[in-house]
Amino acid sequence: MGKHKRNKRNQKARHDPVANPESSSKAEDGKSKILPLITKLKSSVPNDKSMAIGVINVLAEDKRMREMLLTEDVITVVMEHCLNDSNDEIVVESFGLLRNLVIEEGYDVIRFLWENNIWTALESSLEKINTSFKYLIENGVAKEKDKSKVQLLFDFSENIFALVIMLITSAEDIFDAIFGKIDSILEFILLLIDSHVEGKPKISTGLFNTLLEFIYQLSTESVPFVEKLQNFNWEKVSSFLANNESTPTSRIYYNGIYFSLVEIILQPTDQLKKEELMREILTNLSKAIKEGGEEAVGFDVGCDIIATICEYLATNESNPDEPAKLTNETLQLIEQIGNGLAEKSEDESAASALNNLQVVLEI
């Protein structure tokens, strides 16, 4: 839990208050803020608990405060006292905190959550979300005052699915445990995507992107998972993304899913058809990356997909021992995409994509 690398000088400063009185003072000040908040997480007074989890979420954005929170066992307190609270806002904020801690701290937090049975809480939450959305799909939003509750449902769902994504892609044993239960989760996700495309109901952009991310991430992990996707109407999703105000991130995730379907389900043996499909995906990815910019959520994902497509294009399906001979049209597109990414070469994902693009051009 919370293992952080420190050099010897930092270790000495940490253990010798005299050597760094300012640092020691800051630590004491931080601790004096954190401990009362963690105590309030155990409170039976909803306002106290709600205030505490809200402030802790803000404090956790700071690395030093986050480390202190982890040292004071905030995760255990949240899991024991907040995830099953009767106040929906507290539950949403609590799962949001866990999500953010996983994003910032990575595998150590994931493993701690898993070993402390977070999956039981997630399964229960998925059942609640499923029930709520089925009611929403059948009945719609009847009153203006219900809109805030619906937005809370969207936020809650986004937090839950994001946590499941990070869990299932973190380690083989966790993947195997969750994948055994994936059918009902996938069925529900596809229902939500289809309902959003049909506008009954439209979900938030954040939740829609998270659902597409869920499918994209698992499609890169498992051939059996991709096979479960083949009967869904992905053309309808493609048309929706082309004709509506979709985000670059949603289009990037969709094209990543589409690539997996082509590679694993369609498996085109005709080289010209294969190139045609890849040009379509590469063009869409390049446009989305350019539109979203380097800071967008989907930038690294888009670059990763481009790098993978280059490896796929370089493979000669009819004779794997020989490199593929690509058409001028494909080579020109690859060169064009490479020129567009060249100025972003300091980014690791962009550099990987550029390297693979160059390899294809040199075949």
C-alpha positions in Angstrom: 0.0 0.0 0.0 1.3 3.4 -0.9 4.9 2.4 -1.6 6.7 5.5 -2.8 10.4 5.5 -3.9 12.5 8.0 -2.0 16.2 8.6 -2.3 18.4 8.5 0.9 18.5 12.2 1.3 14.7 12.4 1.4 14.5 9.5 3.8 16.9 11.3 6.2 14.9 14.5 6.0 11.8 12.6 6.7 13.1 10.9 9.9 15.0 13.9 11.3 12.6 16.8 12.1 15.5 19.0 13.0 17.0 18.6 9.5 13.8 19.9 7.9 11.5 21.7 10.4 9.4 23.3 7.6 8.6 19.8 6.1 7.8 18.5 9.6 5.5 21.4 10.2 3.7 20.9 6.9 3.3 17.2 7.7 1.8 18.0 11.1 -0.5 20.6 9.6 -1.7 18.1 6.9 -2.3 15.5 9.6 -4.3 17.9 11.6 -6.6 18.5 8.6 -6.9 14.9 7.7 -7.6 13.1 11.0 -10.8 15.0 11.8 -12.1 14.4 8.3 -11.5 10.7 8.5 -13.2 10.6 11.8 -16.3 12.3 10.3 -16.4 9.6 7.6 -17.6 7.3 10.4 -20.2 9.8 11.6 -24.0 8.9 11.6 -24.7 12.5 10.7 -25.2 12.7 6.9 -24.0 16.3 6.5 -20.8 15.7 8.4 -20.0 12.6 6.3 -20.9 14.3 3.1 -18.7 17.3 3.9 -15.8 15.1 4.9 -15.8 12.9 1.7 -16.1 16.0 -0.5 -13.1 17.7 1.2 -11.1 14.5 1.1 -11.7 14.2 -2.6 -10.3 17.7 -3.1 -7.3 17.0 -0.8 -6.5 13.7 -2.6 -5.6 15.7 -5.8 -2.4 16.8 -4.0 0.3 14.1 -3.9 1.5 14.9 -0.4 -2.0 15.0 1.1 -2.9 11.8 -0.8 0.0 10.0 0.7 -1.1 11.1 4.2 -4.6 9.9 3.5 -3.3 6.5 2.5 -1.1 6.4 5.5 -4.1 7.1 7.7 -6.0 4.2 6.1 -8.6 6.3 4.3 -9.5 3.4 1.9 -10.4 1.0 4.7 -12.6 3.7 6.4 -14.4 4.5 3.2 -15.0 0.9 2.4 -16.4 0.1 5.8 -18.4 3.3 6.5 -19.3 5.0 3.2 -19.9 2.6 0.3 -23.2 1.3 1.7 -24.4 4.6 3.0 -28.1 5.4 2.6 -27.2 8.8 1.1 -26.7 8.4 -2.6 -24.4 11.4 -2.9 -22.0 10.0 -0.3 -21.9 6.7 -2.1 -21.1 8.4 -5.4 -18.4 10.6 -3.9 -16.9 7.6 -2.1 -16.6 5.4 -5.2 -15.3 8.5 -7.0 -12.5 8.8 -4.4 -11.5 5.2 -4.8 -11.5 5.7 -8.6 -9.2 8.7 -8.3 -6.9 7.0 -5.9 -6.5 4.1 -8.3 -5.8 6.5 -11.2 -3.1 8.3 -9.2 -1.5 5.5 -7.2 -2.0 2.5 -9.5 -1.5 -1.2 -8.8 -0.8 -1.0 -5.0 -4.3 0.5 -4.4 -5.9 -1.9 -6.9 -4.4 -4.9 -5.2 -5.4 -3.6 -1.7 -9.0 -3.0 -2.9 -9.2 -6.4 -4.5 -7.9 -8.2 -1.4 -10.3 -6.3 0.7 -13.3 -7.6 -1.3 -14.2 -4.5 -3.3 -15.8 -6.7 -5.9 -18.7 -7.5 -3.5 -19.5 -3.7 -3.3 -19.0 -3.3 -7.1 -21.4 -6.2 -7.9 -24.0 -4.8 -5.6 -23.6 -1.4 -7.3 -23.9 -2.9 -10.8 -27.2 -4.5 -9.8 -28.5 -1.2 -8.5 -27.4 0.6 -11.6 -29.0 -2.0 -13.8 -32.4 -1.7 -12.0 -32.3 2.1 -12.2 -31.5 2.2 -15.9 -34.1 -0.3 -16.8 -36.7 1.8 -15.0 -35.3 4.9 -16.8 -35.5 3.3 -20.2 -39.1 2.2 -19.7 -40.4 5.3 -18.0 -38.1 8.2 -18.9 -37.6 11.3 -16.7 -41.0 12.3 -15.6 -40.2 15.4 -13.6 -37.8 18.2 -13.8 -36.6 17.5 -10.2 -35.7 14.0 -11.2 -33.0 15.3 -13.6 -30.5 15.8 -10.7 -31.1 12.2 -9.6 -30.5 11.0 -13.2 -27.2 12.9 -13.4 -26.2 11.3 -10.1 -26.9 7.9 -11.6 -24.7 8.8 -14.6 -21.9 9.9 -12.3 -22.3 6.8 -10.1 -22.3 4.5 -13.1 -19.2 6.2 -14.6 -17.3 5.7 -11.3 -18.3 2.0 -11.0 -17.5 1.1 -14.6 -14.2 3.0 -14.4 -13.2 1.0 -11.3 -14.1 -2.3 -13.0 -12.0 -1.4 -16.0 -8.9 -0.6 -13.9 -9.4 -3.8 -11.8 -9.9 -6.2 -14.7 -6.9 -4.8 -16.7 -4.5 -4.8 -13.8 -3.6 -8.4 -13.2 -4.3 -11.9 -14.7 -5.9 -13.3 -11.5 -8.3 -10.4 -11.2 -9.1 -10.6 -15.0 -9.9 -14.3 -14.7 -12.1 -13.7 -11.6 -14.1 -10.9 -13.2 -14.2 -12.3 -16.8 -16.1 -15.3 -15.5 -19.0 -12.9 -14.7 -18.6 -10.7 -17.8 -21.6 -11.8 -19.8 -24.2 -10.0 -17.7 -22.0 -6.9 -17.4 -21.4 -6.7 -21.2 -25.1 -7.3 -21.9 -25.9 -4.3 -19.7 -23.2 -2.1 -21.2 -24.4 -2.9 -24.8 -28.0 -2.1 -23.7 -26.9 1.3 -22.4 -25.0 2.1 -25.6 -27.9 1.1 -27.8 -30.3 3.1 -25.7 -28.0 6.1 -25.9 -27.8 5.8 -29.6 -31.6 5.6 -29.8 -31.9 8.6 -27.4 -33.9 6.5 -24.9 -32.4 7.8 -22.7 -29.3 9.8 -23.7 -26.6 9.3 -21.1 -23.8 11.7 -20.2 -20.8 12.0 -22.4 -18.5 10.9 -19.6 -20.5 7.7 -19.1 -20.8 7.0 -22.8 -17.0 7.3 -23.2 -16.4 5.1 -20.2 -18.7 2.3 -21.6 -16.8 2.5 -24.9 -13.5 2.5 -23.0 -14.6 -0.6 -21.1 -15.3 -2.5 -24.4 -12.1 -1.2 -26.1 -9.9 -2.2 -23.2 -11.2 -5.7 -22.9 -11.1 -6.1 -26.7 -7.3 -5.7 -26.4 -7.1 -8.3 -23.6 -9.2 -11.2 -24.8 -10.2 -12.8 -28.1 -13.2 -14.6 -26.5 -14.4 -11.1 -25.4 -14.2 -9.8 -29.0 -16.2 -12.8 -30.1 -19.0 -11.8 -27.8 -19.3 -8.4 -29.6 -19.9 -9.6 -33.1 -23.7 -9.7 -33.0 -24.1 -6.2 -31.8 -25.1 -3.5 -34.3 -21.8 -1.5 -34.4 -22.8 0.1 -37.7 -25.6 1.9 -35.9 -23.0 3.2 -33.4 -20.7 4.3 -36.2 -23.6 6.3 -37.9 -24.5 7.9 -34.5 -20.9 9.0 -34.0 -20.7 10.4 -37.5 -24.0 12.3 -37.4 -24.0 13.6 -33.8 -22.0 15.8 -31.6 -19.7 13.0 -30.5 -16.3 13.6 -28.8 -12.9 12.7 -30.3 -12.4 10.3 -27.3 -15.6 8.4 -28.1 -14.6 8.1 -31.8 -11.1 6.9 -30.8 -12.5 4.1 -28.5 -15.0 3.1 -31.2 -12.3 2.8 -33.8 -10.2 0.7 -31.4 -13.2 -1.6 -31.0 -13.7 -1.7 -34.8 -10.1 -2.6 -35.3 -10.4 -5.6 -32.9 -13.5 -6.8 -34.8 -11.7 -6.6 -38.1 -8.6 -8.3 -36.9 -10.3 -11.1 -34.9 -13.8 -11.5 -36.5 -13.6 -10.4 -40.1 -10.0 -11.5 -40.6 -9.7 -10.2 -44.2 -7.4 -12.4 -46.3 -7.5 -10.1 -49.3 -4.7 -7.6 -48.9 -6.5 -4.8 -50.7 -9.6 -5.2 -48.5 -7.5 -5.3 -45.4 -5.8 -2.1 -46.4 -9.1 -0.4 -47.2 -10.4 -1.2 -43.8 -7.2 0.0 -42.1 -7.2 3.2 -44.0 -10.7 3.9 -42.9 -9.7 3.4 -39.2 -6.4 5.3 -39.5 -8.2 8.3 -41.1 -10.8 8.4 -38.4 -8.2 8.1 -35.7 -6.0 10.8 -37.2 -8.9 13.2 -37.4 -10.0 12.5 -33.8 -6.5 12.9 -32.4 -6.0 16.2 -34.3 -9.4 17.5 -33.1 -8.9 16.4 -29.5 -5.3 17.5 -29.1 -2.5 16.1 -27.1 -4.1 16.8 -23.7 -7.3 14.9 -24.6 -8.1 11.7 -22.7 -8.0 9.6 -25.9 -4.7 10.9 -27.3 -2.5 8.1 -25.9 -5.1 5.5 -26.8 -5.3 6.7 -30.4 -1.6 6.6 -30.8 -1.5 3.1 -29.3 -4.1 1.9 -31.8 -2.2 3.5 -34.7 1.0 1.7 -33.6 -0.9 -1.6 -33.4 -2.5 -1.1 -36.8 1.0 -0.6 -38.3 2.1 -4.0 -37.0 -1.0 -5.5 -38.4 -0.5 -3.9 -41.8 3.1 -5.1 -41.9 2.0 -8.7 -41.6 1.6 -10.6 -44.8 -1.5 -12.8 -44.3 -0.8 -15.0 -47.3 2.9 -15.4 -46.5 3.9 -14.4 -43.0 7.6 -15.0 -43.7 7.5 -12.1 -46.2 6.7 -8.5 -45.4 3.5 -7.1 -46.8 3.6 -4.9 -49.9 1.3 -2.0 -49.3 -0.3 0.2 -52.0 0.8 3.7 -52.6 -2.5 5.0 -51.2 -1.9 3.3 -47.9 1.7 4.4 -47.7 0.8 8.0 -48.5 -1.8 8.0 -45.7 0.8 6.5 -43.2 3.3 9.2 -44.2 0.7 11.9 -43.7 -0.2 10.6 -40.3 3.4 10.4 -39.3 4.0 14.0 -40.3 1.0 15.0 -38.1 2.4 13.2 -35.1 6.1 14.3 -35.6 5.7 17.5 -33.5 4.4 15.4 -30.6 7.3 12.9 -30.6 8.2 13.7 -27.0 5.0 11.9 -25.9 5.8 8.2 -25.4 2.6 6.9 -27.2 3.2 9.2 -30.1 6.8 8.2 -30.3 5.8 4.5 -30.4 3.3 5.2 -33.2 5.8 7.2 -35.1 8.4 4.4 -34.9 5.9 1.8 -36.2 4.7 4.2 -39.0 8.4 4.6 -40.1 8.9 0.8 -40.0 5.9 0.3 -42.4 7.2 3.0 -44.7 10.6 1.3 -44.9 9.2 -2.2 -45.8 
